[in-house]
Amino acid sequence: MSQTEVRTIEGIEIPEPGDWQLDPVHTTVEFIARHLMVSKVRGKFHGVEGNIHISEDPLGSWAEVTIDPASVQSGDEKRDEHLRSPDFFDVERYPEIKFRSNRVEGSSPGRFLLEGELTVHGVTRPVTLDVEYHGWTRDPWGGRRAGFSATTEVDREDFGLTWNIALETGGVVVGKKVRLEFEIEAVKQDRTTRDGASSGGYGAAPPAPGGRA
């Protein structure tokens, strides 16, 4: 990488400007919710794709993520079928979950807030992600990769996900508050990665923007 591509803020090397595509093989979106008021259930979406645009002014950067709710896995197939049903995600009517940022808040590139809109079950609500940037590196194939983690908490009932059963002892089967956790690895897009010239396999560049995960 040339010296002109390296930018340092507060001693942290930030990604070079341009488009960075989420690598679906190394990107996960998980959710955590209370079950029966006494424990937590964790689930994961395996169909995730998206793009991060790094601007010359980092505060002008933005990100967009698309999740396939039908790809949900929580460790129990019957529960997964229920999550895909009209009681929850209703994947036949609402085949996508989307996040699109509209503002970066914070002075440090290592930890900042990403404000945006989350659309679930056909309902769009504002959310704020707490983001941690882990740095960037080159992979063995010459690609440039950057890593991020992000978390937020939402009320599922704000998105029309209101199914529940009251417990005789008080409380409900499924908690209203849901924590979302994003682990993201993004690949810098250039002519080689956009044209799909890189070979497939572990660590290879993902497909061009718009392709399926």
C-alpha positions, 0 to 999 in steps of 0.5 A: 500500500502506498503512503498516500493510502495510509491515514492515521487518526489518534495513532490508528490506521483507518481504512482507505477511502472507497467501498468495502464489501462485507465478506459473508463467510467472515461476517455474522449477525447474532441476536440475544433475547430472554426466554421464560424470564430466567435465561437467554437464547442466542440466534444467528443469521447466516445470510448477510451481505452489505457494503461500507463506504469510507469517505475522505472525511471519515465522519461522512462514511456510511454502511448498509447491511441486508439480512435474510431472515429465513437464514436464522438458526437458533439451535432448534429447528422447530424454534427456527420454523416458528421464527420464520412464521407470521408470528415473528419474521414472516419471511414470506411477506418480509424477505429482508431485514435492512440497516442503513446508516445516516450519521457517524458520531464520535471523534475516535476511529477506534470507537464510535456511534453509527446512527441509522434506520433498521427495517424489520417485518416491514417496519423502520425505526431509528437505531444507534450502533456502538461500533468498535474498529479492529484495524485492517490487514492484507490477506494472503491473496493481496486483498485489504480487509478491515474488521468491525464489531457493533452492538445495539438493543431494540424492542422487538415490539417496536417492529411489530414482533409482538407474539408472546405467551403469559406465564402463570408465575408472571412474565412472558415466554419471550422478552421484548428487548433484543440485543443485536451483535455484528461481527464484520469483516469487509474487503476493499473493492477494486477492479479485481474484486469487482470483476470476480477475478479472485479465486474462490475458497477460504479468505477469497474476495466475496462476489460483486455488490448485489450478489447473494451471500 
